[in-house]
Amino acid sequence: MRILALDTALNATQAAVYDAASGTVMAQESVPMERGHAEALVPMAGRVIEAAGLTFDQIDRFVVTTGPGSFTGLRIGISAARGFALVHGKPAVGVSTLTAFAAPLLFGQERFAVAAAIDARNGQVFFQAMALGAKPLVPPGVYPLEDAARKLGEGVFAYVGNAASRLARVRRDSGELPRAGVPAPVDSPAPDIAWVARLGAVADPAAAPARPYYLRDANVTLSDRNRLERA
């Protein structure tokens, strides 16, 4: 099975072609950006498919990050994945951004319990904690940073996500002791697109639809609501 994975959930535009049968990434591209995802994504998808020596017709499944993340970014990636899937008669599958951040440490060579944190602005984070095998410890949600840190209790975690260092610092300030062998937090602007593809390859399309995974309502003003209602 050949996968085209897409990600525009946060501050990067990414695409990768993954061969699930051999477990290899055939081609991938990632460009950090805060804006311009819509213009960048479709040409990038075409480039990675060409670099893999394939055509769109040879892709068996389209995979996309579904959130949490930027409302605009999520719509761009999901619309592209669903459009490709519709045109080519193939399934579109969604992958949680938090799980994608955590996957390298949950399923990679060196494995750790993971606390995944994405900046949600105003002192809050999109947050989830998982034990090995992706067993949930703290369910995904939007939490004040200090509350997220408290929910981790006394456990030992690796920190991932674009707010990883902030979460680690709050826990350290509250008395967490450093533990040998645990990776240092790295504030990645986006999850590893290769792991987005791997997760999408094993997901059940019926249970992992390509639709937005919002953990809070959109920040829409009253005037915005009025315009939407009139549209």
C-alpha positions as CSV (number, residue, x, y, z in Angstrom):
1,M,0.0,0.0,0.0
2,R,1.3,3.4,-1.0
3,I,0.4,6.4,1.1
4,L,0.5,10.1,0.4
5,A,0.6,11.9,3.7
6,L,-0.1,15.6,4.1
7,D,0.3,18.1,7.0
8,T,-0.7,21.7,7.2
9,A,-1.9,21.7,10.8
10,L,0.7,24.0,12.3
11,N,3.7,26.0,11.1
12,A,4.9,23.9,8.2
13,T,3.6,22.4,4.9
14,Q,4.6,18.8,4.5
15,A,4.0,15.9,2.2
16,A,5.5,12.4,2.0
17,V,5.0,9.2,0.0
18,Y,5.3,6.0,2.1
19,D,5.4,2.4,1.0
20,A,3.7,0.4,3.8
21,A,4.8,-3.0,2.3
22,S,8.5,-2.2,2.7
23,G,8.2,0.3,5.5
24,T,10.1,2.9,3.6
25,V,9.6,6.6,2.9
26,M,9.9,7.0,-0.9
27,A,10.0,10.8,-0.9
28,Q,9.2,13.6,1.5
29,E,9.3,17.4,1.7
30,S,8.8,19.8,4.6
31,V,8.9,23.6,4.5
32,P,8.4,25.7,7.7
33,M,5.9,28.5,7.2
34,E,3.3,30.4,9.1
35,R,1.2,31.3,6.0
36,G,0.9,30.2,2.5
37,H,0.0,26.6,3.1
38,A,-2.8,26.6,0.5
39,E,-0.4,27.8,-2.3
40,A,2.3,25.4,-1.3
41,L,0.6,22.1,-0.6
42,V,-0.7,20.8,-3.9
43,P,2.5,21.6,-5.8
44,M,4.5,19.9,-3.0
45,A,2.3,16.8,-3.2
46,G,2.9,16.6,-6.9
47,R,6.7,16.9,-6.4
48,V,6.9,14.1,-3.8
49,I,4.8,11.8,-5.9
50,E,7.1,12.5,-8.9
51,A,10.2,12.1,-6.8
52,A,8.9,8.7,-5.7
53,G,8.5,7.7,-9.3
54,L,4.7,7.4,-9.1
55,T,1.5,9.0,-10.3
56,F,-1.5,10.0,-8.3
57,D,-3.4,7.0,-9.7
58,Q,-0.8,4.7,-7.9
59,I,-1.5,6.1,-4.5
60,D,-3.7,3.7,-2.4
61,R,-4.5,6.0,0.5
62,F,-4.4,9.7,1.4
63,V,-3.5,10.6,5.0
64,V,-3.8,14.0,6.7
65,T,-3.3,15.5,10.1
66,T,-6.7,16.5,11.4
67,G,-5.8,18.5,14.5
68,P,-5.6,20.1,16.9
69,G,-3.9,22.9,15.1
70,S,-4.7,26.1,13.1
71,F,-8.3,26.2,11.9
72,T,-7.2,27.5,8.5
73,G,-4.3,25.1,8.2
74,L,-6.5,22.1,9.1
75,R,-9.1,23.0,6.5
76,I,-6.4,23.3,3.8
77,G,-4.8,19.9,4.4
78,I,-8.1,18.0,5.0
79,S,-9.7,19.6,1.9
80,A,-6.8,18.5,-0.2
81,A,-6.7,15.0,1.1
82,R,-10.4,14.5,0.7
83,G,-10.3,16.0,-2.8
84,F,-7.5,13.7,-3.9
85,A,-9.4,10.7,-2.4
86,L,-12.6,11.6,-4.2
87,V,-11.0,12.2,-7.6
88,H,-9.0,8.9,-7.4
89,G,-11.6,6.7,-5.6
90,K,-9.3,5.9,-2.7
91,P,-9.8,6.3,1.1
92,A,-8.8,9.4,3.1
93,V,-7.6,8.9,6.6
94,G,-7.1,11.3,9.5
95,V,-4.3,11.3,12.1
96,S,-4.3,13.3,15.3
97,T,-1.5,15.9,15.4
98,L,-0.8,15.1,19.1
99,T,-0.4,11.4,18.3
100,A,1.8,12.2,15.3
101,F,4.1,14.2,17.6
102,A,4.2,11.4,20.1
103,A,4.6,8.5,17.7
104,P,8.4,8.4,17.3
105,L,8.8,8.0,21.1
106,L,5.9,5.7,21.6
107,F,6.8,3.3,18.8
108,G,10.4,4.1,17.8
109,Q,13.6,2.3,18.8
110,E,13.8,4.0,22.2
111,R,10.4,4.2,23.8
112,F,9.1,6.5,26.6
113,A,5.8,7.7,28.0
114,V,5.0,11.0,26.2
115,A,3.4,14.3,27.1
116,A,2.5,16.1,23.9
117,A,1.8,19.8,24.0
118,I,0.8,22.2,21.2
119,D,0.6,26.0,21.8
120,A,-3.1,27.0,22.0
121,R,-2.3,30.6,22.8
122,N,-3.4,32.7,25.8
123,G,-1.3,30.5,28.2
124,Q,-3.1,27.3,27.1
125,V,-2.0,24.1,25.4
126,F,-3.6,21.4,23.4
127,F,-2.4,18.5,25.5
128,Q,-2.4,14.7,25.8
129,A,-0.3,12.2,27.8
130,M,0.3,8.6,26.6
131,A,2.0,5.6,28.0
132,L,3.9,3.0,25.9
133,G,1.7,1.6,23.2
134,A,-0.3,4.8,23.1
135,K,-2.3,3.9,26.2
136,P,-4.0,7.1,27.2
137,L,-3.0,8.6,30.5
138,V,-4.5,12.1,30.2
139,P,-7.1,12.6,27.5
140,P,-6.7,15.2,24.8
141,G,-8.0,18.6,25.7
142,V,-7.2,22.3,26.0
143,Y,-5.6,23.1,29.4
144,P,-3.8,26.0,31.0
145,L,-0.2,25.1,30.9
146,E,0.1,24.8,34.7
147,D,-2.9,22.4,34.8
148,A,-1.4,20.3,32.0
149,A,1.8,20.0,34.1
150,R,-0.1,19.0,37.2
151,K,-2.1,16.3,35.4
152,L,1.2,14.5,34.8
153,G,1.6,13.8,38.5
154,E,4.9,12.1,39.4
155,G,5.4,10.2,36.1
156,V,8.5,10.4,33.9
157,F,7.7,11.7,30.5
158,A,9.4,12.8,27.3
159,Y,8.0,16.1,26.0
160,V,7.0,16.7,22.4
161,G,5.2,19.3,20.4
162,N,5.8,23.0,19.7
163,A,5.2,23.8,23.4
164,A,7.3,20.9,24.7
165,S,10.0,23.1,26.4
166,R,7.3,25.3,28.0
167,L,5.6,22.3,29.6
168,A,8.9,20.8,30.7
169,R,10.0,24.1,32.3
170,V,6.7,24.4,34.3
171,R,7.2,20.8,35.6
172,R,10.8,21.5,36.4
173,D,9.9,24.7,38.3
174,S,7.3,22.7,40.3
175,G,10.0,20.2,41.5
176,E,10.4,17.5,38.8
177,L,13.8,15.9,39.0
178,P,15.9,15.3,35.9
179,R,15.9,11.6,34.8
180,A,18.8,10.0,33.0
181,G,18.1,8.7,29.5
182,V,14.9,10.7,28.9
183,P,15.2,12.8,25.7
184,A,15.4,16.6,26.1
185,P,12.3,18.4,24.9
186,V,12.4,19.7,21.4
187,D,10.0,22.3,20.2
188,S,9.3,21.0,16.7
189,P,7.1,23.3,14.5
190,A,5.3,20.2,13.1
191,P,5.1,16.5,13.6
192,D,7.4,14.2,11.5
193,I,5.5,13.6,8.3
194,A,7.0,10.1,7.9
195,W,5.2,9.2,11.2
196,V,2.0,10.8,10.0
197,A,2.2,8.4,7.0
198,R,3.0,5.4,9.2
199,L,0.1,6.0,11.5
200,G,-2.2,6.5,8.6
201,A,-1.1,3.3,7.0
202,V,-2.3,1.2,10.0
203,A,-5.4,3.2,10.7
204,D,-8.9,1.9,10.0
205,P,-10.5,4.4,7.5
206,A,-13.9,3.8,9.1
207,A,-12.6,4.7,12.5
208,A,-10.2,7.6,11.5
209,P,-12.1,9.9,9.1
210,A,-10.3,12.8,7.5
211,R,-12.3,15.5,9.3
212,P,-11.2,18.3,11.6
213,Y,-10.4,17.2,15.2
214,Y,-11.1,20.5,17.1
215,L,-10.6,20.5,20.8
216,R,-12.3,23.9,21.2
217,D,-14.7,26.1,19.2
218,A,-13.3,28.5,16.6
219,N,-12.5,32.0,17.8
220,V,-15.2,33.8,15.9
221,T,-16.3,37.3,16.8
222,L,-20.0,38.5,16.8
223,S,-19.5,40.4,13.5
224,D,-17.9,37.3,12.0
225,R,-20.9,35.2,13.1
226,N,-23.3,37.7,11.6
227,R,-21.5,37.5,8.2
228,L,-21.5,33.7,8.3
229,E,-25.2,33.6,9.0
230,R,-25.9,36.0,6.1
231,A,-23.7,34.0,3.7
